[in-house]
Amino acid sequence: MKILYVCRLFTGLEQSLYTKTWSPTGVPTIYKIIEKLDSSDNNVRFILTKKDVGNGEFSTWNEKRDKFIKLKGLRNEFYVLSGAEFFPEFLPRKIVMLLRELRQVIKILFNVFRFKPNLIYIDHSNTISAAILARITKTPVIYRVMGVYPYMRNVLSGGSLLHRIMKWSYASPFKLVICSQDGSGVEGWLDNALKKNVDREVLINGITKFNNDKKNPVKFNEITEDSFVILFLGKLEKYKGCNDFVSSVLKLIDKGYKDITALVIGSGSQKKILLERVKLEGKESSFIFISNLPHDEVVNAHLRSDIYVSLNKLGNLSNSNLEAMSLGSCIVMPEPNYDNGVDVITKNFIGLKSTLYIPREASEDYLASSLEGLYLDSEKRKLFSHNIMKIASEFIPTWDERITCEIEILKKISHEEEQK
């Protein structure tokens, strides 16, 4: 089977390109499928496309030319397509974005005609390329969506030229659409965006299996043994709720709960603001900010924490939350948004007795009060922890199971095409 794999150059892959050694961080859904395809008997060509930098993204890849890069640890090389940097700086940004997309489409098309793949696997960041390939080639196109974001919903009702182009792209004759189940309300979007006869698979992401019988949490040096730890993990952006989290913890400390330590893991546009606020309040000793941690140490962060707070407005079946559930964290998260379907499936999965739900637009005072209630009730924390761990074992696959499932889907489509 010959597969052309096309996806955005995620920041978690950039360090590998610099060091020429495969050592990805973040985006396990991406790098684990790359590893599986690379180690298989398939003939694979990998194309990475440099795109814009959005909130919470800190790309350092500014190459002006495309590059073929061979990495230690992988058999196949990457063909990395440059982004806006390819064009002169004096050009208006909108023109550059249009030219970038057009150039990358042409490059990908050239590779299709030259490589002649049996399957094309292409992600949402390359939607226009995916649409053109699905419409002008006979090669089956597998379109990969990693959850649904507000922009993707706005496109369906928007009237701008770009919105119309994206809406046309979503309605392309893809062979299959594979979508991550991240709690973002993907089902409704898929029904509204795709052609009715396009098959779709919604797959929940996996976890790295952890042996709960061998819990040995590493102590963070800054956290004393008697500290009550409240964890926040994720991009430090407003939509993730990091500002509300910090405000609510500050309110708790002001109420006299001096043994509380807030462990904040992540980076983003709000980090400097949050650091300055904590400093202004004179509470630096009660907060620990860490930009990123290796996976093993993230596990230790969950094990050392008494409460894990997830305030993501876009969906709460993220990779980090699936890990937290499997580890038995006492979790606080928002109620579902029944208007757009966000986290409806999340609540269906984990039920009413496995986590503390708060209103989606809860005030800082409400969140502080909710955290205070858990702080004072160790039995309730234990109950949430026990229930979520039990439920997680029933619906969350391991990463090996999850990636194997996706590979089997690709094999099935390839076999069906061969039989035609």
Stockholm file with secondary structure:
# STOCKHOLM 1.0

chainA/1-420         MKILYVCRLFTGLEQSLYTKTWSPTGVPTIYKIIEKLDSSDNNVRFILTKKDVGNGEFSTWNEKRDKFIKLKGLRNEFYVLSGAEFFPEFLPRKIVMLLRELRQVIKILFNVFRFKPNLIYIDHSNTISAAILARITKTPVIYRVMGVYPYMRNVLSGGSLLHRIMKWSYASPFKLVICSQDGSGVEGWLDNALKKNVDREVLINGITKFNNDKKNPVKFNEITEDSFVILFLGKLEKYKGCNDFVSSVLKLIDKGYKDITALVIGSGSQKKILLERVKLEGKESSFIFISNLPHDEVVNAHLRSDIYVSLNKLGNLSNSNLEAMSLGSCIVMPEPNYDNGVDVITKNFIGLKSTLYIPREASEDYLASSLEGLYLDSEKRKLFSHNIMKIASEFIPTWDERITCEIEILKKISHEEEQK
#=GR chainA/1-420 SS CEEEEEEECCHHHHHHHHHTBCCCCSCHHHHHHHHHHHHSSSEEEEEEECCCCCTTCCCCCCCSSCEEECCBTCSSCEEEECCGGGSCTTSCHHHHHHHHHHHHHHHHHHHHHHHCCSEEEEEGGGHHHHHHHHHHCSSCEEEEECSCCHHHHHHHHCCSHHHHHHHHHHTSCCSEEEEEESSSCHHHHHHHHSCTTCEEEEEECCBCCCCGGGCCCCCCTTSCTTCEEEEEESCCSGGGTHHHHHHHHHHHHHTTCTTEEEEEECCSTTHHHHHHHHHHTTCGGGEEEESCCCHHHHHHHHHHCSEEECCCTTCSCCHHHHHHHHTTCCEEEECCBTTTTBTHHHHHHHCSSSSEEECTTCCHHHHHHHHHHHHHCHHHHHHHHHHHHHHHHHHCCBHHHHHHHHHHHHHHHHHHHHTC
#=GC SS_cons         CEEEEEEECCHHHHHHHHHTBCCCCSCHHHHHHHHHHHHSSSEEEEEEECCCCCTTCCCCCCCSSCEEECCBTCSSCEEEECCGGGSCTTSCHHHHHHHHHHHHHHHHHHHHHHHCCSEEEEEGGGHHHHHHHHHHCSSCEEEEECSCCHHHHHHHHCCSHHHHHHHHHHTSCCSEEEEEESSSCHHHHHHHHSCTTCEEEEEECCBCCCCGGGCCCCCCTTSCTTCEEEEEESCCSGGGTHHHHHHHHHHHHHTTCTTEEEEEECCSTTHHHHHHHHHHTTCGGGEEEESCCCHHHHHHHHHHCSEEECCCTTCSCCHHHHHHHHTTCCEEEECCBTTTTBTHHHHHHHCSSSSEEECTTCCHHHHHHHHHHHHHCHHHHHHHHHHHHHHHHHHCCBHHHHHHHHHHHHHHHHHHHHTC
//
